[in-house]
């Protein structure tokens, strides 16, 4: 069956961006404002992502911010896209999300990744084993799941997550390659793919997830979410202008330049080299940028290619009102009768 806007859910990813001239406090106010708007516009879930030592991202204390957003909204699901599990003790994550699920029943998602979400030096500051390459992620995941469901343990469960034990919030695996796709399939868990920065691996990972899928208590059939950069505006030209903020962000990451989220510019060619332009255009290859008609057509193509069950939208836009409008345009496309 070909997925259409009518049978696909749509959601939002937020990095709580800290913009040039703004503060983390400003970004948290904008995060709550965006969450309230997308809840009203019919978005399914609102996820926040763990990153560290990045001056343009304010969502490092992800669990804390999830609680803040959940408390400021009433119906939308709120979760992590994701928590980088190897950075943490599984018991601590079980307790944190057990607390969130207890405070906001049936509204919390626990999305898990295996990357550090930062640089090597910051990994050490997080007390992560610098020799870890993520290969221990399945063991950490199993330990975490046991705290919620002791029946998964091979023996008596002497250490309990309180709160946490007995709760059944959805656990998602996140990935930008095939590792988590295959693991999610084998465990029968929902899977979220980071096409917003790894477009070339999208289709192979989606296929691997579906081929590997084994029905479980959580899911009878595979369920795949794909995240894409979507910068929408009233015209193609305005959207391209707004998108230069995102392009500068990725360029600064490549250059290891520490800056807050920068305002848009008229001409990226005066900033990047030809080699940088080529590399970033490839990395941002699945990005959807344009006015309403172009975004609608490109979203349908994206759906046709990925056969995703859900699309998650990421929009790194400098001006908060323009960012709100971008998400509203997506809502109008995905659910014109809302």
Secondary structure, 3 states (H helix, E strand, C coil): CCCCHHHCEEEEEECCECECCCCHHHHHHHHHHHHHHHHHCCCCEEEECCCCCCCCECCCCHHHHHHHHHHHCCCCEEEECCEEHHHCCHHHHHHHHHHHHHHCCCCEEEEEECCCCCCHHHHHHCCCCCCCCCCCHHHHHHHHHHHHCHHHCCCCCCCCCCCCCCCCCEEEEEECCHHHHHHHHHHCCEEEEECCCCHHHHHHHHHHHHHHCCCCCCCCCCCEEEEEEEEECCCHHHHHHHHHHHHHHHHHHHHCCCCCECCCCCCHHHCCCHHHHHHHHHHCCCCEEECHHHHHHHHHHHHHHHCCCEEEEECCCCCHHHHHHHHHHHHHHHCCCC
